[in-house]
Amino acid sequence: MNNSTTTARAAVKRHKIHHDHDDHQSLIPGLPDHIAQICLNLVNPSTLFCVCLSWRKLIYSPSFPPFFSIYALLLSPKSSIDKTKHSAYFSNSVEFAYFDPISSKWQLLPPPPDPPLRFLVKHPSFISRSLPIQSVSVSGNLILLAATADQFTPAISRPLIFNPRTRNWSYGPRLSAPRRWCAAGALGNAVYVASGVGSRYNPEVARSVVKWDLDECNRNGAHYCNCNDTCTRGFKSGWKWEEMNRLKDGKFSRDAIDAIGWKGKLCMVNVKGDAAKEGIIYNVGKDTWQEMPEGMLVGWRGPAASMAEETIYMVDESKGALRKYDEERDIWVEIFENEMLKGAENVAAASGRVCVVGGGGKVIAVVDVVAEPPRLVVVETPVGFQVLNIHILPRMSQLADFESTEQGEY
């Protein structure tokens, strides 16, 4: 009897091993998977996605070179009003999502740490505009830096960071003076915040400039947690804000400003659109400020972004023209014009693409500036949501999604 039992168990074991072997589908029949992947890494991921499930899983695995995706801050149609005897407190719900250009689907990002983020974006006193939420992308991370809370106070005291590779949120170092309506930008692996206002205008804050070098985080190990922003453990990772050379005045605290990283410098103007404006350039290596060249300043007529910190692209929001800056001639050269670009609100650039948010945050136009002539495709935004800002970052690792239902899709 014992011999029969042993024989039966061995047969079951052989069957299970054979079954598991049949379930495994080789990437390329006849080749070891690690050799096959070397070959497949050279193929466009959109092609791999359409062939078979094993290749589709491969392009989302950590070992496959990540392709770029659009990450968006979305304003939910839901809002809340907390009324008291003397006043009303307004807040809006903000969502985070990314658009996968291979599957052409929007996916929710994992939720940020508690408490839930509720910013003041829409308010009855500002019918014609949205209050800004300022964010940057640096070292492959999405970082929230500034926003407005109830009663028009700063909503963020510590940067909130999302890493697409690990799918984790973490906190950065605490700002000594939390602010809103500031200038925010990134260059290399560093984040810069300049000017802005806190709960009220302060001339010292309006002239201040601070820098946070993420290389320090990488050398000492990032701190990931699900705790709230009162957590102090982030400081053990070497995170800190460093005071830099101050601005000469507080004229850059009137609105949310994008500081564009370009050739070792940060370029910024203090007013959006066609209005008269002032422009300055910060030389990061020398820690000095200088006036913006006249041609760059006069032609700066809309949102801008840099491609690999080498070329600045700007959209003339009134004419719907995409232009790039020619440093030698100090002029903006038009490369593409389209009605879809009129009223541009935000711009992001990477990997030969310039993404433009327009239509009141309802449409994203993607311009291939490498193609001759440039080509435009439209990405529809999630129904019912308004895009507040966009970034282009490596796709989020989501291998587990193929083993479960596709929850979180828009």
C-alpha positions in Angstrom: 0.0 0.0 0.0 2.8 2.4 0.8 4.4 1.6 -2.6 1.1 2.4 -4.3 0.8 5.8 -2.4 4.4 6.7 -3.3 3.8 5.8 -6.9 0.6 7.9 -7.1 2.3 11.0 -5.5 5.2 10.7 -7.9 2.8 10.6 -10.8 1.0 13.7 -9.5 4.3 15.5 -9.1 5.4 14.6 -12.6 2.0 15.8 -14.0 2.3 19.2 -12.1 5.8 19.8 -13.3 4.7 19.0 -16.9 1.7 21.2 -16.5 3.8 24.2 -15.2 6.2 23.7 -18.0 3.4 23.9 -20.6 2.1 27.1 -18.9 5.4 28.8 -19.5 5.6 30.4 -22.9 9.1 31.1 -24.2 9.7 34.6 -25.4 11.2 33.1 -28.6 11.0 29.3 -29.1 14.4 27.7 -29.1 16.1 30.5 -27.3 16.7 31.0 -23.6 14.6 33.9 -22.3 17.6 36.0 -21.3 18.9 35.8 -24.8 15.5 36.4 -26.4 15.0 39.5 -24.3 18.3 41.0 -25.7 16.7 40.7 -29.1 13.3 42.0 -28.1 14.7 45.0 -26.3 15.5 46.4 -29.7 11.9 46.2 -31.0 9.4 49.0 -30.6 7.2 48.1 -27.5 4.0 49.0 -29.5 4.9 46.1 -31.8 5.6 43.7 -29.0 2.3 44.6 -27.3 0.3 43.4 -30.3 1.9 40.0 -30.8 1.4 37.9 -27.8 0.7 37.9 -24.0 4.3 36.9 -23.0 5.7 39.9 -25.0 3.1 42.1 -23.6 4.1 41.1 -20.0 7.7 41.6 -20.9 7.4 45.3 -21.9 6.0 46.1 -18.5 8.5 44.1 -16.5 11.3 45.8 -14.6 13.9 44.3 -16.9 12.6 45.9 -20.1 13.8 49.4 -21.0 11.0 51.7 -19.8 9.1 53.8 -22.4 7.8 57.2 -21.7 4.2 57.9 -20.6 2.2 61.0 -19.8 1.5 61.6 -16.1 -1.3 64.0 -15.3 -2.7 65.8 -12.2 -6.4 65.6 -12.6 -9.1 67.8 -11.0 -12.0 65.6 -10.0 -15.5 66.9 -10.7 -16.2 66.4 -7.0 -15.7 69.3 -4.6 -16.7 70.0 -1.1 -17.9 73.1 0.9 -17.6 73.0 4.7 -19.9 75.8 5.9 -19.5 77.4 9.4 -21.4 80.2 11.0 -18.9 82.8 9.7 -17.3 81.4 6.6 -17.2 78.5 4.1 -14.2 76.3 3.4 -13.8 75.1 -0.2 -11.6 72.2 -1.3 -11.2 70.0 -4.4 -10.3 66.4 -4.9 -7.2 65.8 -7.0 -6.4 62.5 -8.8 -3.1 61.2 -10.3 -3.1 59.1 -13.5 -0.8 58.2 -16.3 -1.5 57.5 -20.0 0.1 54.4 -21.4 0.8 55.2 -25.1 1.2 51.5 -25.9 -2.2 50.3 -24.7 -3.8 53.8 -25.1 -5.3 53.6 -21.7 -5.3 55.9 -18.6 -4.5 54.2 -15.3 -4.7 55.6 -11.8 -1.6 55.9 -9.8 -1.5 54.4 -6.3 -3.0 56.8 -3.8 -0.7 59.2 -2.0 0.0 58.7 1.8 -2.7 59.8 4.2 -4.3 62.2 4.7 -6.1 62.4 1.3 -4.9 65.4 -0.7 -7.5 68.2 -0.9 -6.3 71.4 -2.5 -8.1 74.6 -3.2 -8.3 74.8 -7.0 -11.7 76.3 -7.8 -13.1 79.2 -5.7 -16.1 81.5 -6.2 -13.8 84.5 -5.9 -11.7 83.3 -8.9 -14.4 82.3 -11.4 -12.2 82.7 -14.5 -9.2 80.8 -13.3 -7.9 77.8 -11.3 -5.6 78.1 -8.4 -2.3 76.3 -9.4 -0.8 73.1 -8.1 2.9 73.2 -8.9 4.9 70.1 -9.7 8.1 69.1 -11.4 9.7 66.0 -12.8 13.3 65.1 -11.9 15.4 62.0 -11.8 12.4 60.0 -13.1 10.2 61.2 -10.3 7.0 63.3 -10.1 7.3 65.8 -7.3 4.5 68.1 -5.9 5.9 71.3 -4.5 3.2 73.9 -4.0 -0.5 74.4 -3.8 -3.2 76.3 -2.0 -5.2 75.1 1.0 -8.4 76.5 2.6 -8.2 80.1 3.6 -5.5 80.6 0.9 -2.7 79.1 2.9 0.2 76.9 1.6 -1.0 73.3 1.2 2.3 71.6 1.0 5.0 71.8 3.7 7.1 69.0 2.3 7.4 67.9 -1.3 5.4 64.8 -2.2 7.3 62.4 -4.5 6.1 59.6 -6.7 8.5 57.0 -8.1 7.0 55.2 -11.1 9.5 52.4 -10.9 8.8 51.4 -7.3 5.1 52.7 -7.4 5.8 54.3 -4.1 5.1 57.8 -2.6 7.6 59.5 -0.3 8.2 62.8 1.4 11.0 65.3 0.7 12.6 67.7 3.2 10.5 70.2 4.9 10.5 73.8 3.5 11.4 76.3 6.1 8.9 78.7 4.5 6.0 76.7 2.7 4.7 78.8 -0.1 2.4 79.0 -3.1 2.4 81.1 -6.3 6.2 80.5 -6.6 8.7 79.8 -9.3 9.4 76.0 -9.4 11.8 74.1 -11.7 14.4 71.4 -12.0 17.8 71.1 -13.5 19.9 67.9 -13.5 19.0 66.1 -10.3 18.1 69.2 -8.3 14.8 71.0 -7.6 14.6 74.7 -7.2 11.9 76.9 -5.6 12.0 80.7 -5.8 9.9 83.5 -4.5 6.2 82.9 -3.7 3.9 83.8 -0.8 3.0 82.0 2.3 -0.2 82.7 4.3 0.5 86.4 3.5 3.1 88.3 1.6 6.6 88.4 3.1 9.3 90.2 1.2 12.0 87.8 2.5 10.1 84.8 1.2 9.4 86.6 -2.1 13.1 87.1 -2.7 14.3 83.7 -1.4 15.7 80.9 -3.6 16.2 77.3 -2.3 17.7 74.2 -3.8 17.2 70.5 -3.0 19.7 68.1 -4.5 18.2 64.7 -5.1 21.7 63.2 -5.5 22.0 63.5 -1.7 18.9 61.3 -1.4 20.2 58.7 -3.7 23.6 58.5 -2.0 22.0 58.1 1.4 18.9 56.1 0.5 15.4 57.5 0.0 12.8 57.3 2.8 9.5 55.7 1.8 6.5 55.8 4.1 2.8 55.9 4.4 2.8 58.3 7.3 1.7 61.9 7.1 3.8 64.9 6.4 4.7 65.4 10.1 7.1 62.5 9.7 10.7 63.6 10.3 12.6 60.5 9.2 13.3 61.9 5.8 16.0 64.1 7.3 18.0 61.0 8.1 18.4 60.4 4.4 20.4 63.6 4.0 17.5 65.6 2.4 17.8 69.3 2.8 17.0 72.7 1.2 20.0 74.9 0.6 19.7 78.7 0.4 20.9 80.2 -2.9 21.6 83.7 -4.1 18.4 85.8 -3.6 16.3 87.6 -6.2 16.7 91.3 -6.4 12.9 91.9 -5.7 9.6 90.0 -5.2 8.1 90.5 -8.7 8.1 86.7 -9.2 5.5 86.0 -6.5 2.4 87.1 -8.4 1.6 83.8 -10.1 2.7 80.2 -10.4 5.9 80.2 -12.6 7.7 77.5 -14.5 11.5 77.8 -14.2 12.7 76.0 -17.3 16.0 74.1 -17.0 18.2 74.8 -20.0 21.9 74.4 -20.6 22.8 74.7 -16.9 20.4 77.6 -16.3 16.9 78.3 -15.2 14.8 80.6 -17.3 11.6 82.2 -16.1 9.2 85.0 -16.9 6.8 86.6 -14.3 3.7 86.9 -16.4 1.9 84.4 -18.7 0.6 85.1 -22.2 1.1 88.2 -24.3 1.2 90.7 -21.4 4.3 92.8 -20.8 6.6 90.8 -18.6 10.0 90.6 -17.0 12.4 87.7 -17.6 15.5 86.5 -15.7 17.9 83.6 -15.9 19.6 81.9 -13.0 23.1 80.4 -13.7 23.2 77.3 -11.5 27.0 76.8 -11.7 27.8 80.4 -10.8 24.8 81.0 -8.5 24.1 84.3 -10.2 21.1 86.0 -11.8 21.1 87.8 -15.1 18.6 89.6 -17.4 16.9 87.5 -20.1 18.0 88.2 -23.7 15.6 90.6 -25.4 14.6 88.2 -28.2 13.8 85.4 -25.7 11.8 87.7 -23.5 9.7 89.4 -26.2 8.9 86.1 -28.0 7.9 84.2 -24.8 4.1 84.2 -25.2 2.9 81.0 -23.6 3.8 77.9 -21.6 7.2 76.4 -22.2 9.3 73.3 -21.5 12.8 72.0 -22.4 13.7 68.9 -24.2 16.6 67.1 -22.4 17.6 70.6 -21.0 19.0 71.4 -24.4 16.1 72.9 -26.4 13.3 75.2 -25.1 9.9 74.7 -26.8 7.2 77.3 -26.3 3.5 77.5 -27.5 2.2 80.9 -28.5 -1.2 80.4 -26.8 -3.0 83.1 -28.8 -1.8 81.9 -32.3 -1.5 78.1 -31.6 2.1 78.1 -32.8 4.8 75.8 -31.4 8.3 77.5 -31.5 11.8 76.6 -30.3 14.4 79.1 -29.1 17.5 79.8 -31.3 20.2 81.0 -28.9 22.6 82.2 -31.6 20.0 84.5 -33.2 18.1 85.2 -30.1 14.8 84.4 -31.8 11.9 81.9 -31.5 11.7 79.7 -34.6 8.2 78.5 -35.5 8.1 74.7 -36.3 4.4 73.9 -36.2 1.0 75.7 -36.0 -2.4 74.1 -35.3 -5.8 75.2 -33.9 -5.5 72.5 -31.3 -2.6 74.4 -29.7 -4.5 77.7 -29.1 -5.2 78.4 -25.5 -2.3 76.2 -24.4 -2.1 75.9 -20.6 0.7 73.5 -19.9 3.6 71.9 -21.8 5.9 69.0 -21.3 8.7 67.7 -23.6 10.7 64.5 -23.8 11.8 61.9 -26.2 11.1 63.9 -29.3 7.5 64.7 -28.3 6.0 68.0 -27.0 2.7 67.5 -25.1 0.4 70.4 -24.8 -2.7 70.7 -22.5 -5.5 72.8 -24.0 -9.2 73.1 -24.3 -9.7 74.0 -20.7 -7.7 70.9 -19.6 -9.9 68.6 -21.7 -7.4 67.7 -24.5 -3.7 66.8 -24.7 -2.1 67.4 -28.1 1.1 65.5 -28.7 3.5 66.9 -31.4 6.2 64.7 -32.8 8.9 67.4 -33.4 11.4 64.9 -34.8 9.2 63.9 -37.7 9.4 65.8 -41.0 7.0 67.6 -41.1 6.0 67.5 -37.4 2.9 65.4 -36.7 0.1 65.9 -34.1 -2.0 63.3 -32.4 -4.7 64.0 -29.8 -4.9 62.1 -26.5 -8.4 62.3 -25.0 -8.4 63.0 -21.2 -10.5 60.9 -18.7 -14.1 61.9 -19.1 -15.3 64.4 -16.5 -11.8 65.3 -15.3 -9.7 68.5 -16.0 -6.0 68.2 -16.6 -4.2 70.6 -14.3 -0.6 69.7 -15.2 1.3 67.0 -17.1 4.8 65.5 -17.1 6.6 62.9 -19.3 8.2 60.1 -17.2 9.1 56.4 -17.6 6.1 54.1 -17.6 5.0 52.7 -14.3 5.8 49.1 -13.5 2.6 47.2 -13.6 3.4 43.5 -14.3 0.9 42.4 -11.6 -1.9 44.1 -13.5 -1.9 41.3 -16.1 -2.7 38.8 -13.3 -5.8 40.6 -12.1 -8.7 42.6 -13.4 -7.8 46.0 -14.8 -9.2 48.1 -12.0 -8.3 51.7 -11.9 -8.8 52.3 -15.6 -10.6 55.3 -17.0 
